[in-house]
């Protein structure tokens, strides 16, 4: 058994959600009551959050130490995310009307929580094309003047930031599935009030 503090980012990346939960919870019991409460409030949900991108060929490597966990997962908890004033980390797309239009169109027309990752991303490409972005990054790189708004990556970043507040997160498709429709709708309402 690995000792609580004798781990590295590389070792943690190989842990499954149950192992990450156990280590993070044990650490939080000693050092961070807020994280402890987050994890134990709904253990099944916390396991799903911690399971995002675990068990993949290239598992996530964002946890370097147990004290990182609270920040890394906090946006997944509505009781932490919704009451806060979010400093949305917009990247290339900053026009508020365009941001709201992309989010509205995506969730009303394209998003289906039952889609697999390939279908999900193909719909993101459809949205990009519909709104005047390059459907593929390669298309954009070959002819950037034809796509002044950007490419599908810029569109998916808008959706990511709208829902999480952050431009860097694990797999967005998995995040959306874990959050579920009610939480997504609450986050869209928050976005529409704050942006």
C-alpha positions in Angstrom: 0.0 0.0 0.0 1.3 3.4 -0.9 1.7 5.8 2.1 -0.6 8.8 2.1 2.1 11.3 1.2 4.5 9.1 -0.8 2.9 9.8 -4.1 3.7 11.8 -7.2 1.7 13.2 -10.1 2.7 10.2 -12.2 1.6 7.7 -9.5 -1.7 9.5 -8.8 -2.5 9.5 -12.5 -2.6 5.7 -12.4 -5.1 5.6 -9.4 -8.7 4.9 -10.1 -11.5 7.1 -8.7 -11.9 5.0 -5.6 -8.2 5.3 -4.8 -8.1 9.0 -5.4 -11.2 9.5 -3.3 -9.7 7.5 -0.4 -6.4 9.3 -0.4 -7.9 12.7 -0.9 -10.5 12.1 1.8 -7.9 10.8 4.3 -5.8 13.9 3.6 -8.8 16.2 3.9 -9.8 14.7 7.3 -6.5 16.0 8.6 -5.9 19.2 6.7 -9.0 20.5 4.8 -12.5 20.2 6.3 -14.1 22.0 3.3 -12.8 19.3 0.9 -13.8 16.6 3.3 -17.4 17.9 3.3 -17.4 18.2 -0.5 -16.3 14.6 -0.9 -18.6 13.1 1.7 -21.8 15.1 0.9 -22.5 12.8 -2.1 -19.8 10.1 -2.4 -21.2 8.6 -5.6 -21.1 12.0 -7.3 -17.6 12.7 -6.0 -16.4 9.3 -7.4 -17.9 10.3 -10.8 -16.1 13.6 -10.6 -12.8 12.0 -9.7 -13.3 9.3 -12.3 -13.3 11.8 -15.2 -10.4 10.7 -17.6 -9.2 8.0 -15.2 -8.5 4.6 -16.8 -7.8 6.1 -20.2 -4.6 5.4 -22.1 -3.5 8.9 -21.2 -5.1 9.5 -17.8 -5.3 13.0 -16.4 -2.3 14.3 -14.5 -3.6 17.4 -12.9 -3.3 16.2 -9.3 0.3 16.7 -8.0 -0.5 16.6 -4.3 -3.7 16.1 -2.3 -4.0 19.8 -1.5 -4.6 20.3 -5.3 -7.8 18.3 -5.2 -10.2 21.0 -3.9 -9.3 23.6 -6.5 -9.2 21.0 -9.3 -12.8 19.7 -8.6 -14.5 22.7 -7.0 -16.2 23.9 -10.2 -18.0 20.5 -10.4 -20.0 21.3 -7.2 -22.9 23.6 -7.7 -22.8 24.7 -4.1 -19.3 26.0 -4.8 -19.7 27.2 -8.4 -23.1 28.8 -8.5 -22.9 31.3 -5.6 -19.4 32.5 -6.6 -18.7 35.5 -8.8 -16.9 33.7 -11.7 -14.1 35.3 -13.6 -14.7 33.4 -16.8 -11.4 32.5 -18.5 -12.5 33.5 -22.1 -9.9 32.9 -24.7 -10.2 33.9 -28.3 -13.9 34.5 -28.3 -14.8 37.4 -26.0 -17.9 38.9 -27.7 -20.7 38.4 -25.1 -23.5 38.2 -27.6 -21.6 35.5 -29.6 -20.8 33.6 -26.4 -24.4 33.5 -25.3 -25.5 32.6 -28.8 -23.0 29.7 -29.0 -24.1 28.4 -25.6 -27.8 28.7 -26.3 -27.6 27.1 -29.7 -25.4 24.3 -28.5 -27.5 23.2 -25.6 -30.9 23.8 -27.4 -30.0 22.2 -30.7 -27.0 19.9 -30.4 -26.3 18.6 -26.9 -27.5 15.1 -26.0 -26.1 13.6 -22.8 -26.4 10.1 -24.4 -23.9 10.9 -27.2 -20.6 9.1 -27.2 -17.4 11.3 -27.5 -17.2 11.0 -31.3 -20.8 12.0 -31.8 -20.5 14.7 -29.2 -17.5 16.3 -31.0 -19.0 16.0 -34.4 -22.0 18.0 -33.1 -19.5 20.6 -31.8 -18.1 20.7 -35.3 -21.6 21.2 -36.7 -22.2 24.1 -34.3 -18.8 25.6 -35.3 -19.7 25.4 -39.0 -23.2 26.8 -38.4 -21.8 29.9 -36.7 -19.0 30.6 -39.2 -16.1 28.9 -37.5 -13.8 26.4 -39.2 -15.1 22.9 -38.7 -11.6 21.5 -38.3 -8.4 23.2 -36.9 -6.6 22.1 -40.1 -9.1 24.0 -42.3 -8.5 27.1 -40.2 -4.7 26.8 -40.4 -4.8 26.3 -44.1 -7.0 29.4 -44.7 -7.4 31.5 -41.5 -8.7 34.5 -43.5 -11.8 32.5 -44.4 -12.6 31.9 -40.7 -12.0 35.2 -38.8 -14.0 33.9 -35.8 -11.7 30.9 -35.4 -12.2 27.1 -35.4 -14.0 24.3 -33.6 -11.5 24.4 -30.7 -12.5 28.0 -30.0 -16.1 27.0 -30.0 -15.6 24.1 -27.6 -13.5 26.5 -25.4 -16.5 28.8 -25.1 -18.7 25.9 -24.0 -16.1 24.7 -21.5 -15.6 28.2 -20.0 -19.4 28.9 -19.9 -20.0 25.7 -17.9 -16.9 25.5 -15.7 -15.5 29.1 -15.7 -12.1 27.6 -16.7 -10.4 27.2 -20.0 -8.4 24.2 -18.9 -10.3 21.2 -17.6 -10.4 17.5 -18.2 -12.6 16.1 -21.0 -15.6 18.4 -21.5 -17.9 15.6 -22.8 -17.4 13.7 -19.5 -17.8 16.8 -17.4 -21.2 17.5 -19.0 -22.3 14.0 -18.4 -21.3 14.1 -14.8 -22.9 17.5 -14.2 -26.2 16.5 -15.8 -28.9 18.7 -17.3 -30.2 20.4 -14.2 -26.7 21.6 -13.2 -25.9 22.6 -16.8 -29.1 24.7 -17.0 -28.3 26.4 -13.7 -24.9 27.3 -15.1 -26.4 28.7 -18.3 -28.7 30.8 -16.2 -25.7 32.1 -14.2 -23.8 32.8 -17.4 -26.7 34.8 -18.8 -26.9 36.9 -15.7 -23.2 37.5 -15.3 -21.9 38.0 -18.9 
